[in-house]
Amino acid sequence: MTAPGHLLDTPHHDGSERYVSQAHPRLGDTVHLLVRVPHAADVSSIHLRSTPDAEPKFTPATLTRTTAADSWWSVPLVMHNPVMNYRFLLQGGPLGYQWLNGTGLHDRDIPDASDFRITTFEAAPAWSANAVVYQIFPDRFARSAQAGDRDIPDWAIPVPWDEPVAGRGPQTAKQLYGGDLDGIIDHLDHIVDLGADVVYLTPFFPGRSNHRYDASTFDEVDPVLGGDAALDRLADAVHERGLKVLGDFTTNHTGVGHDWFRAAQSEPDAPERAYYFFDGDTYASWLGVPSLPKLNYDSEELQEQIFEDPKGVVRHWISGPHALDGWRVDVANMTGRHRAQDHNADVARRMRAAMAETNPDALLVGEHCHDFSLDAMGDGWHGVMNYAGFTRPLWTWLRHPGHAPDFLGLPVIVPRLGGRAVMETIREFGSLVPWETLTHCFTLVGSHDTTRVRSLVGDHVEQVDVAAGMLLTMPGIPMITYGDEIGMLGDFGEDGRRPMPWTQPDLWDERLHGVYRELIALRHTSKALHAGGLRWVYAADDVLVYLREHPAQTALVTLARLAHEPIRLPRAAFDGIEKGSAAYGNGISLEGDAVVLTAPGPQVGVWTWQPVS
């Protein structure tokens, strides 16, 4: 079948190097922007609309070159403000009046929320641009030989490695399988073989739970995990292999056993009392959970303790000979927010500044589960966990019709949607933040808090390949939760925190393991896949097609969740494609004047080539 609904006739711009001359300009710099206009779009002129000092300004673009398929227009943008919003006004089309912004082409006036944005903020560390993150829940990844010699804390219920997890109920947070940091060292070769190059640890501070988000101190590593010396050994072993390691801590709350909270409760005049929200004997807590008292950033002393003290949590663990390479911040969206209080942006900026001063090469990523547009302009978190603009749309596309996942707290069953809705969701959320932020968000098909992707797809096992294909070919920093690469199951977050089955080969999907290895290797070696823009080509119920464009390489990606009839796209729209080849999978071929996409079932296809111009 032909593809009348393709987007190849639509003008395009994004924040990538293919379309923006400087990714990290300074105030006063002039950035040159390009717009690709297919001839079929019938555009006769383009104006850039920017908003210096919040006042609209129009700058005419110049037609700079023409190819067989497209015209390229160029226009300068002066960086008058730290964040410059812009869009394009196109003369042409049926009405002669069209706006081009981050969500595409519009023939009516639109608000500024989805304008393109470029900023003057410092760049994220260079290593993160081609990173693939492997998330580890320390208690469940691996036990070392030393683990059995350690004291069991009084809160814990020790269980054998092969005992099922208690996904719900009072034992859920208390089951202790005994995974430790030396166990991770013992299995680093698995991570290296997979191709991931960043180890992200959920919290290693002592607490009174197996998840350790209820820290009792930020000053030491939990002895159950091996203590400070074990983290030093792990950091050294990771770095010796050329990998990075990220820590995880909660800026929003501590545990009730934390030194600060105990001091606050024991003495009404204690300075630590101001670190929390006390009202007599009651206090505010995370979502009303009394074991997780919420921190009060009205206290300058608290901020000094967390951000400025060289021995404090932010600076201490990313400095010295065994330094971590950055932080993931738990419930970052809630931090500093309580009733009329909102210090969230200040907290993010202060943490970013403290990290830049201590370790300029450290990465900062915040957890965020919904619309992050107001919290991620790029001057605080380098990026966020992109549940809203990646995970959730992917789930609505791939969830099995007979399975309703725990959708991060939603009280109703989510729909199973077609590819067009998925594309529009990804594009809309992506349009709300600068390109630099979007490309430093963690993309993820799941985490220790969610349904496992293998459970999500039910008996459509090969749709996990499709999820991995999207994860490793879209903009962002891909994050893989331990065990996803071998098909571990889990209907919801706690159920998915199962021990890694190192000695149970029957629980390993080796075919899927190979799929992840191949896709990760392709991402690392493909300039387009880890540094290119995102240009949507086609979307239907069961297929998504997009281009990743970089000056050095173009990649055409096709994802099919189910079999579909052949789709024919005009070959002339893909300059230079005949000089390329299949980089992964099947389903893309050249036939006469067409690029033909086929799929007998769920599959991923990637074709790469060097652009002609």
C-alpha positions as CSV (number, residue, x, y, z in Angstrom):
1,M,0.0,0.0,0.0
2,T,1.1,3.6,-0.5
3,A,1.5,5.8,2.5
4,P,-0.7,8.9,2.0
5,G,-0.4,9.7,5.7
6,H,3.4,10.1,5.7
7,L,5.0,13.3,7.0
8,L,7.7,13.6,4.4
9,D,6.0,16.7,2.8
10,T,6.0,18.6,6.1
11,P,8.6,21.3,6.9
12,H,11.0,20.3,9.7
13,H,13.3,21.8,12.4
14,D,14.6,20.5,15.6
15,G,17.3,21.4,18.1
16,S,20.0,19.0,16.8
17,E,23.3,19.8,15.2
18,R,21.7,19.2,11.7
19,Y,19.4,22.3,12.2
20,V,21.2,24.5,14.9
21,S,24.7,25.8,14.4
22,Q,25.6,26.0,18.1
23,A,24.2,23.7,20.8
24,H,25.6,25.7,23.7
25,P,25.8,29.4,22.8
26,R,26.6,32.3,25.2
27,L,24.6,35.4,25.8
28,G,25.0,37.7,22.8
29,D,26.0,34.9,20.4
30,T,24.2,34.5,17.0
31,V,23.0,31.0,16.3
32,H,22.0,30.1,12.8
33,L,18.9,28.0,12.4
34,L,17.9,25.8,9.4
35,V,14.5,24.7,8.3
36,R,14.1,21.9,5.8
37,V,11.1,22.5,3.5
38,P,10.0,19.8,1.1
39,H,9.1,21.1,-2.3
40,A,5.6,19.7,-2.0
41,A,5.0,22.0,1.0
42,D,4.8,25.0,-1.4
43,V,6.4,27.5,0.9
44,S,7.3,30.9,-0.5
45,S,8.8,32.6,2.6
46,I,9.7,32.0,6.2
47,H,10.1,34.3,9.1
48,L,11.6,33.4,12.5
49,R,9.5,34.6,15.4
50,S,11.5,35.0,18.6
51,T,10.6,36.7,21.9
52,P,13.5,38.7,23.2
53,D,12.5,40.2,26.6
54,A,9.1,38.5,26.0
55,E,8.2,40.7,23.0
56,P,7.6,39.0,19.6
57,K,10.2,39.8,16.9
58,F,10.2,38.6,13.3
59,T,13.3,37.9,11.3
60,P,13.2,36.9,7.6
61,A,14.9,33.6,6.6
62,T,17.0,33.2,3.5
63,L,16.7,30.4,1.0
64,T,20.3,29.0,1.0
65,R,20.2,25.9,-1.1
66,T,18.0,23.5,-2.9
67,T,18.1,19.7,-3.3
68,A,16.0,17.3,-5.4
69,A,13.6,17.0,-2.6
70,D,13.9,20.0,-0.3
71,S,14.7,23.7,0.1
72,W,16.8,24.8,3.0
73,W,16.2,28.1,4.7
74,S,18.5,29.8,7.1
75,V,17.9,32.5,9.7
76,P,20.0,34.0,12.5
77,L,18.8,34.1,16.2
78,V,20.6,36.4,18.6
79,M,20.8,34.9,22.2
80,H,19.3,38.0,23.9
81,N,18.1,36.0,26.9
82,P,19.3,32.8,28.6
83,V,16.3,31.0,27.2
84,M,15.2,31.9,23.7
85,N,11.8,30.7,22.5
86,Y,11.2,30.6,18.8
87,R,9.0,29.3,16.1
88,F,8.6,29.8,12.3
89,L,5.9,31.6,10.3
90,L,5.6,30.0,6.8
91,Q,3.9,31.6,3.9
92,G,2.3,28.9,1.8
93,G,0.0,25.9,2.1
94,P,-3.8,26.1,1.5
95,L,-4.3,29.2,3.7
96,G,-1.0,30.8,3.0
97,Y,-0.4,31.0,6.8
98,Q,1.3,28.3,8.9
99,W,3.2,28.1,12.1
100,L,6.0,25.5,12.7
101,N,6.8,24.7,16.3
102,G,7.9,21.6,18.3
103,T,4.6,19.8,17.7
104,G,4.6,20.3,13.9
105,L,2.7,22.5,11.5
106,H,-0.4,24.5,12.4
107,D,-2.7,26.7,10.2
108,R,-4.0,28.6,13.3
109,D,-2.5,30.6,16.1
110,I,-1.0,28.6,18.9
111,P,0.3,29.3,22.4
112,D,4.1,29.5,23.1
113,A,4.3,26.3,25.3
114,S,5.6,24.2,22.4
115,D,7.9,26.7,20.8
116,F,11.4,25.6,20.1
117,R,13.9,26.6,22.8
118,I,17.7,27.1,22.9
119,T,19.5,28.1,26.1
120,T,22.8,29.5,27.2
121,F,23.2,27.2,30.2
122,E,26.3,25.1,30.6
123,A,26.3,21.8,28.8
124,A,25.9,18.4,30.4
125,P,29.0,16.3,30.7
126,A,30.2,15.2,27.3
127,W,30.3,11.5,28.2
128,S,26.5,11.5,28.8
129,A,25.8,12.1,25.1
130,N,26.5,8.5,24.2
131,A,25.7,6.8,27.5
132,V,23.6,3.7,28.1
133,V,22.6,3.3,31.8
134,Y,22.1,0.1,33.7
135,Q,19.9,0.5,36.8
136,I,20.7,-1.8,39.8
137,F,18.6,-2.3,42.9
138,P,21.5,-3.4,45.1
139,D,19.7,-5.9,47.4
140,R,18.5,-7.9,44.3
141,F,21.4,-7.9,41.8
142,A,24.1,-10.2,43.3
143,R,25.5,-11.5,46.6
144,S,29.2,-11.7,47.1
145,A,31.0,-14.3,49.1
146,Q,31.4,-11.7,52.0
147,A,27.6,-11.0,52.2
148,G,26.9,-14.0,54.5
149,D,29.3,-12.6,57.1
150,R,27.5,-9.4,57.8
151,D,25.1,-8.6,60.6
152,I,21.4,-8.7,59.7
153,P,19.6,-5.4,60.8
154,D,16.7,-5.8,63.2
155,W,14.1,-4.6,60.6
156,A,15.0,-7.2,58.0
157,I,13.5,-10.5,57.1
158,P,16.4,-12.5,55.5
159,V,15.3,-14.7,52.6
160,P,17.0,-17.1,50.2
161,W,18.0,-15.8,46.8
162,D,15.4,-18.0,45.0
163,E,12.5,-17.2,47.2
164,P,9.7,-15.2,45.5
165,V,9.4,-11.6,46.4
166,A,6.5,-10.4,48.5
167,G,5.1,-7.9,46.1
168,R,2.5,-6.5,48.5
169,G,2.0,-6.5,52.2
170,P,4.0,-5.8,55.3
171,Q,7.0,-7.9,54.2
172,T,7.5,-6.1,50.9
173,A,10.1,-3.5,52.2
174,K,11.6,-5.9,54.8
175,Q,12.6,-8.9,52.7
176,L,16.4,-8.9,52.6
177,Y,18.0,-11.0,49.9
178,G,21.5,-9.8,50.8
179,G,22.7,-8.4,47.5
180,D,25.7,-6.1,48.0
181,L,28.2,-3.9,46.3
182,D,30.9,-6.5,46.0
183,G,28.3,-8.7,44.3
184,I,28.0,-6.0,41.6
185,I,31.7,-6.0,41.2
186,D,31.6,-9.8,40.6
187,H,29.2,-9.3,37.7
188,L,30.5,-6.1,36.0
189,D,31.6,-8.2,33.1
190,H,27.9,-8.9,32.4
191,I,27.2,-5.2,32.1
192,V,30.3,-4.7,30.0
193,D,29.3,-7.5,27.7
194,L,25.8,-6.0,27.4
195,G,27.3,-2.7,26.3
196,A,25.9,-0.5,29.0
197,D,28.5,2.0,30.3
198,V,26.9,3.7,33.3
199,V,26.0,1.8,36.5
200,Y,23.2,3.5,38.3
201,L,22.6,2.4,41.9
202,T,19.4,2.9,43.8
203,P,20.3,4.2,47.3
204,F,23.2,2.8,49.2
205,F,22.7,4.7,52.4
206,P,21.5,2.9,55.5
207,G,17.8,2.8,56.1
208,R,15.1,0.6,57.6
209,S,14.0,-1.0,54.3
210,N,15.4,-2.9,51.4
211,H,14.9,0.1,49.0
212,R,16.8,2.5,51.3
213,Y,14.9,5.6,50.3
214,D,14.3,6.1,54.0
215,A,17.9,7.1,54.8
216,S,19.1,7.2,58.4
217,T,22.2,9.0,57.4
218,F,23.8,10.4,54.3
219,D,27.3,10.1,55.8
220,E,28.0,6.4,55.2
221,V,27.3,3.4,53.0
222,D,25.0,0.7,54.5
223,P,27.2,-1.9,56.2
224,V,24.8,-4.6,54.8
225,L,26.1,-3.5,51.4
226,G,29.7,-3.7,52.5
227,G,30.1,-0.1,53.8
228,D,32.2,2.7,52.5
229,A,35.1,0.5,51.5
230,A,32.8,-1.6,49.2
231,L,31.6,1.5,47.4
232,D,35.2,2.6,46.9
233,R,36.0,-0.8,45.5
234,L,33.0,-0.7,43.2
235,A,33.8,2.8,41.9
236,D,37.3,1.8,41.2
237,A,36.3,-1.4,39.4
238,V,33.7,0.5,37.3
239,H,36.2,3.2,36.3
240,E,38.9,0.6,35.5
241,R,36.5,-0.8,32.9
242,G,35.8,2.6,31.4
243,L,32.3,2.9,32.9
244,K,30.6,5.5,35.0
245,V,28.6,5.1,38.3
246,L,25.7,7.2,39.5
247,G,24.3,7.4,43.0
248,D,20.7,8.0,44.1
249,F,19.4,10.0,47.0
250,T,16.3,11.8,48.0
251,T,16.3,15.6,48.4
252,N,12.6,15.5,49.3
253,H,12.7,13.5,52.6
254,T,14.7,11.4,54.9
255,G,13.7,8.4,57.0
256,V,12.4,8.7,60.6
257,G,15.7,7.1,61.7
258,H,17.8,9.9,60.2
259,D,20.2,11.7,62.6
260,W,18.5,15.0,61.7
261,F,15.0,13.8,62.4
262,R,15.9,12.1,65.6
263,A,17.5,15.3,66.8
264,A,14.5,17.3,65.7
265,Q,12.1,15.0,67.7
266,S,14.2,14.9,70.8
267,E,14.6,18.6,71.4
268,P,12.0,21.3,70.3
269,D,14.8,23.9,70.2
270,A,17.2,21.8,68.1
271,P,18.3,23.5,64.9
272,E,17.4,20.3,63.0
273,R,13.7,21.0,63.9
274,A,13.7,23.6,61.2
275,Y,14.8,21.0,58.6
276,Y,11.3,19.5,58.7
277,F,7.7,20.7,58.7
278,F,6.6,20.3,62.3
279,D,3.2,21.3,63.7
280,G,3.4,20.4,67.4
281,D,4.1,16.6,67.5
282,T,2.9,16.1,63.9
283,Y,5.0,16.6,60.7
284,A,4.6,16.5,57.0
285,S,5.8,13.5,55.1
286,W,6.1,12.1,51.6
287,L,2.5,11.3,50.5
288,G,1.5,11.0,54.1
289,V,3.8,8.0,54.8
290,P,5.0,8.7,58.4
291,S,8.3,6.9,58.0
292,L,9.4,9.5,55.3
293,P,9.4,13.0,56.9
294,K,9.6,15.8,54.3
295,L,12.5,18.3,54.3
296,N,11.9,22.0,54.6
297,Y,14.0,24.1,52.3
298,D,13.0,27.3,54.1
299,S,15.9,26.3,56.3
300,E,19.1,27.8,55.0
301,E,21.1,25.6,57.4
302,L,19.6,22.5,55.7
303,Q,20.6,23.8,52.3
304,E,24.1,24.4,53.6
305,Q,24.2,20.9,55.0
306,I,23.1,19.3,51.7
307,F,24.6,21.5,49.0
308,E,27.5,23.5,50.4
309,D,29.2,21.4,53.1
310,P,32.2,19.6,51.5
311,K,31.4,16.6,53.7
312,G,27.7,16.8,52.8
313,V,25.8,14.4,50.7
314,V,26.0,16.2,47.3
315,R,29.7,17.1,47.3
316,H,31.3,14.3,49.3
317,W,30.3,11.3,47.2
318,I,31.3,12.9,43.9
319,S,34.7,14.0,45.0
320,G,38.0,12.3,45.9
321,P,39.8,9.3,44.4
322,H,36.7,7.0,44.4
323,A,34.2,9.7,43.2
324,L,30.8,8.9,41.8
325,D,30.0,10.4,38.4
326,G,26.7,12.0,39.3
327,W,23.4,11.8,41.0
328,R,19.9,10.6,40.2
329,V,17.5,12.5,42.6
330,D,14.4,10.6,43.9
331,V,11.1,12.5,43.7
332,A,12.9,15.5,42.4
333,N,9.5,17.0,41.3
334,M,8.3,17.2,44.9
335,T,11.5,18.6,46.4
336,G,11.1,22.0,48.1
337,R,7.3,22.1,47.4
338,H,4.8,22.1,50.3
339,R,1.6,24.1,50.3
340,A,2.6,27.7,49.5
341,Q,6.3,26.9,49.5
342,D,8.1,26.3,46.2
343,H,11.9,26.2,46.3
344,N,12.1,23.4,43.6
345,A,13.8,25.5,40.9
346,D,16.3,27.0,43.4
347,V,17.1,23.5,44.9
348,A,17.8,22.1,41.4
349,R,20.0,25.1,40.5
350,R,21.9,25.0,43.8
351,M,22.6,21.3,43.5
352,R,23.7,21.7,39.9
353,A,26.1,24.5,40.9
354,A,27.5,22.6,43.8
355,M,28.1,19.6,41.6
356,A,29.7,21.7,38.9
357,E,32.0,23.3,41.4
358,T,33.0,20.0,42.9
359,N,33.1,17.7,39.9
360,P,32.3,19.5,36.6
361,D,32.0,16.2,34.8
362,A,29.1,14.9,37.0
363,L,25.6,14.3,35.6
364,L,22.4,15.3,37.5
365,V,19.1,13.7,36.6
366,G,15.8,14.1,38.5
367,E,12.9,11.7,38.9
368,H,9.7,13.1,37.4
369,C,6.6,11.1,36.5
370,H,4.4,13.6,34.7
371,D,4.7,16.9,32.8
372,F,8.2,18.2,33.6
373,S,8.1,21.3,31.4
374,L,8.2,23.8,34.3
375,D,11.0,21.9,36.1
376,A,13.5,21.2,33.3
377,M,14.6,24.3,31.4
378,G,18.2,23.2,31.7
379,D,19.6,25.4,34.4
380,G,18.9,22.8,37.2
381,W,18.6,19.1,36.4
382,H,20.5,18.2,33.2
383,G,17.5,16.0,32.5
384,V,14.7,14.0,34.1
385,M,13.4,10.5,34.0
386,N,11.1,10.7,30.9
387,Y,8.1,8.7,32.1
388,A,5.6,11.1,30.6
389,G,7.1,11.6,27.2
390,F,8.5,8.1,26.6
391,T,7.6,5.3,29.0
392,R,3.9,5.9,29.1
393,P,3.3,6.4,25.4
394,L,5.4,3.3,24.7
395,W,3.3,1.3,27.2
396,T,0.0,2.5,25.6
397,W,1.3,1.2,22.3
398,L,2.7,-2.2,23.4
399,R,0.6,-3.2,26.4
400,H,-1.1,-6.5,25.8
401,P,-4.8,-6.2,25.2
402,G,-5.4,-8.5,28.1
403,H,-3.0,-7.0,30.6
404,A,-3.6,-3.7,32.5
405,P,-0.3,-2.5,34.0
406,D,0.1,-0.5,37.2
407,F,0.4,2.8,35.3
408,L,2.3,4.8,37.9
409,G,-0.7,5.4,40.2
410,L,-3.5,6.0,37.6
411,P,-6.8,4.8,39.1
412,V,-8.2,3.5,35.8
413,I,-7.0,1.1,33.1
414,V,-5.1,2.9,30.4
415,P,-6.1,2.4,26.7
416,R,-4.1,0.5,24.1
417,L,-3.4,3.2,21.5
418,G,-2.3,3.3,17.9
419,G,1.0,4.6,16.7
420,R,-0.4,8.0,15.7
421,A,-1.4,8.8,19.3
422,V,1.9,7.5,20.5
423,M,3.8,9.7,18.1
424,E,1.8,12.8,19.0
425,T,2.3,12.2,22.7
426,I,6.1,11.8,22.4
427,R,6.3,14.9,20.2
428,E,4.1,17.0,22.4
429,F,6.0,16.3,25.6
430,G,9.3,16.6,23.8
431,S,8.3,20.1,22.6
432,L,8.0,21.5,26.1
433,V,11.7,21.6,27.0
434,P,14.9,22.6,25.2
435,W,16.5,20.0,23.0
436,E,19.5,19.9,25.3
437,T,17.2,18.8,28.2
438,L,15.3,16.3,26.1
439,T,18.5,14.6,25.0
440,H,19.7,14.3,28.6
441,C,16.5,12.8,30.0
442,F,16.5,9.1,30.9
443,T,14.4,7.2,28.4
444,L,13.2,3.9,29.9
445,V,10.7,1.1,29.2
446,G,10.4,0.6,33.0
447,S,12.3,0.9,36.3
448,H,12.3,-0.6,39.8
449,D,9.1,1.3,40.3
450,T,7.1,0.0,37.4
451,T,5.7,-3.0,35.5
452,R,8.4,-5.0,33.8
453,V,8.3,-4.7,30.0
454,R,8.3,-8.5,29.6
455,S,5.1,-8.7,31.7
456,L,3.6,-5.6,29.9
457,V,3.5,-7.4,26.5
458,G,2.1,-10.7,27.7
459,D,2.5,-13.5,25.2
460,H,3.7,-11.1,22.5
461,V,7.3,-11.8,23.5
462,E,8.9,-10.2,20.4
463,Q,7.3,-6.9,21.3
464,V,10.0,-6.6,23.9
465,D,12.4,-6.3,20.9
466,V,10.3,-3.4,19.7
467,A,10.4,-1.7,23.1
468,A,14.2,-2.1,23.2
469,G,14.3,-0.8,19.6
470,M,12.5,2.4,20.5
471,L,14.6,2.8,23.7
472,L,17.9,2.5,21.9
473,T,17.0,4.6,18.8
474,M,15.2,7.6,20.2
475,P,16.8,10.8,21.6
476,G,17.7,10.7,25.3
477,I,19.9,8.6,27.6
478,P,18.6,5.0,27.5
479,M,18.2,3.3,30.9
480,I,17.8,-0.4,31.3
481,T,16.7,-1.9,34.6
482,Y,18.7,-5.0,35.6
483,G,17.1,-8.1,34.3
484,D,15.0,-6.5,31.5
485,E,17.7,-7.7,29.1
486,I,17.0,-11.3,29.9
487,G,13.2,-11.0,30.1
488,M,12.6,-10.8,33.9
489,L,8.9,-10.6,34.9
490,G,7.0,-8.3,37.2
491,D,3.4,-7.0,37.2
492,F,4.3,-3.9,39.2
493,G,7.3,-2.2,40.7
494,E,7.8,-4.2,43.9
495,D,6.9,-7.5,42.1
496,G,9.6,-6.7,39.5
497,R,12.3,-6.3,42.2
498,R,13.2,-9.9,41.8
499,P,16.7,-11.3,42.4
500,M,18.8,-11.6,39.3
501,P,18.7,-15.4,38.5
502,W,22.5,-15.9,37.9
503,T,22.3,-19.6,38.5
504,Q,19.0,-20.3,36.8
505,P,19.6,-20.3,33.1
506,D,16.0,-21.5,32.4
507,L,14.9,-18.0,33.5
508,W,17.2,-16.3,30.9
509,D,15.9,-15.4,27.5
510,E,19.2,-15.5,25.6
511,R,17.6,-14.5,22.3
512,L,16.4,-11.3,23.9
513,H,19.8,-10.8,25.6
514,G,21.3,-10.8,22.1
515,V,18.8,-8.3,20.9
516,Y,19.8,-5.8,23.6
517,R,23.5,-6.4,23.0
518,E,23.1,-5.7,19.3
519,L,21.0,-2.6,19.7
520,I,23.3,-1.1,22.3
521,A,26.3,-1.7,20.1
522,L,24.5,-0.1,17.2
523,R,23.6,3.0,19.3
524,H,27.2,3.4,20.4
525,T,28.6,3.3,16.9
526,S,25.9,5.2,15.1
527,K,26.3,9.0,15.2
528,A,22.7,9.5,14.1
529,L,21.2,7.3,16.8
530,H,23.1,8.9,19.8
531,A,23.4,12.5,18.5
532,G,20.9,13.0,15.7
533,G,17.6,14.9,15.6
534,L,14.2,13.4,15.4
535,R,12.0,13.7,12.3
536,W,8.8,11.7,12.2
537,V,8.1,10.0,8.9
538,Y,5.0,7.8,9.3
539,A,2.7,6.6,12.0
540,A,-0.2,4.1,11.9
541,D,-1.8,1.8,14.4
542,D,0.9,-0.9,14.2
543,V,4.0,0.9,12.9
544,L,6.1,4.0,13.7
545,V,8.8,5.3,11.4
546,Y,11.2,8.2,12.1
547,L,14.6,9.6,11.0
548,R,17.5,10.4,13.2
549,E,19.5,13.1,11.3
550,H,23.1,14.2,11.9
551,P,25.4,16.0,9.5
552,A,27.6,12.8,9.4
553,Q,24.9,10.2,9.2
554,T,21.1,9.6,8.8
555,A,19.3,6.6,10.3
556,L,15.8,5.5,9.2
557,V,14.1,3.5,12.0
558,T,10.9,1.5,11.6
559,L,9.2,-0.2,14.5
560,A,6.3,-2.6,14.0
561,R,4.3,-3.9,17.0
562,L,2.4,-6.4,14.7
563,A,2.5,-7.5,11.1
564,H,1.4,-4.9,8.5
565,E,1.0,-4.6,4.8
566,P,3.9,-3.2,2.8
567,I,4.3,0.6,3.1
568,R,5.8,2.5,0.2
569,L,7.5,5.9,0.8
570,P,8.9,8.2,-1.9
571,R,12.6,7.3,-2.3
572,A,13.4,10.9,-3.4
573,A,12.7,12.2,0.1
574,F,15.6,10.2,1.5
575,D,18.7,11.9,0.0
576,G,21.5,9.3,-0.3
577,I,19.6,6.3,1.0
578,E,20.8,4.2,-1.9
579,K,24.4,4.5,-0.6
580,G,23.4,3.1,2.8
581,S,22.5,-0.3,4.1
582,A,20.6,-2.2,6.7
583,A,22.2,-1.6,10.1
584,Y,19.8,-3.7,12.1
585,G,17.0,-6.1,11.5
586,N,14.8,-6.4,8.4
587,G,11.9,-4.7,6.8
588,I,13.5,-1.9,4.9
589,S,14.2,-2.3,1.2
590,L,14.6,-0.1,-1.9
591,E,12.4,-0.9,-4.9
592,G,12.5,1.5,-7.8
593,D,11.3,4.9,-6.7
594,A,10.1,3.7,-3.3
595,V,11.4,2.8,0.1
596,V,9.4,-0.2,1.1
597,L,8.7,-1.2,4.7
598,T,7.4,-4.7,5.5
599,A,6.8,-6.6,8.7
600,P,5.6,-10.2,9.1
601,G,5.3,-9.6,12.8
602,P,6.8,-7.4,15.6
603,Q,10.2,-6.2,14.5
604,V,12.8,-3.4,14.4
605,G,14.6,-2.2,11.3
606,V,17.3,0.4,11.0
607,W,18.9,1.7,7.7
608,T,21.9,4.1,7.9
609,W,23.6,6.2,5.3
610,Q,25.7,9.4,4.9
611,P,23.6,12.3,3.8
612,V,24.3,13.9,0.4
613,S,24.2,17.4,1.8
